[in-house]
Amino acid sequence: MKPKANIIAQKLVNLYRQEHVILGGWAVLNPMFLEQGTDEVLNAMADLPTGKMLATHIMNLRSGKTPMNSIDRNLLPYGGLMAESAITKPLTDEELNQLRNALDKFTPTQQGLIDLQNIDVVKKFGDQWLVGIKTILSDYPDYAEKWRIVNQTWRAYHLWDMATQIISQPLTERTRAQIQADMPEYETFLPMFADAGNKLLDKLRAFMKDSKQNTNPEN
């Protein structure tokens, strides 16, 4: 069964907002936007925060106004602030060496993330450290790949926290749509936690199923 338009719309809007931490950026996302951004999906975006901006971007891609590896500056999520943070914070040679050494020692664990976030060169970027460092390392392919692992590790623990919070609260229709939109990511990242991750994924699926049955007036 094909996903509903509102579910696809939410998923695309999520990706649009997260472009700054996605390896490949717009060049990777734009083909997906074109493929999945049907007229029905674009209409569903109108009710979502920043959805109208993404719908306009997709229309620009359709018409050829915007190249497939780009986006109109006026349509950048967060006003482009996420992308601009790295440009205003260049690294010195000493800072770059500090970052390289930290990445060479990085382990894909929660403690590894904590240790990395506590070094001065990462603290320099504040809450925008993921996109800031990613942009800096775009000229260093070997370390850009190491940063991709950092980003995946951060995303895995973030999704773990989200899933844990979700199943501890009553499920609303909005939350259900959000879970369905994010399910591909849950299915990708939660298994990284081995048996514990698979069990949490099963709980998330069961939670959705049980909640749907409980809200069904025929039951």
Secondary structure, 3 states (H helix, E strand, C coil): CCCCHHHHHHHHHHHHHCHHHCCCHHHHHHHHHHHHCCHHHHHHHCCCCCHHHHHHHHHHHHHCCCCCCCCCHHHCHHHHHHHHHHHCCCCCHHHHHHHHHHHHHCCCCHHHHHHHHCCHHHHCCHHHHHHHHHHHHHHCHHHHHHHHHHHHHHHHHHHHHHHHHHCCCCCCHHHHHHHHHHHHHHHHHHHHHHHHHHHHHHHHHHHHHHHHHHCCCCC
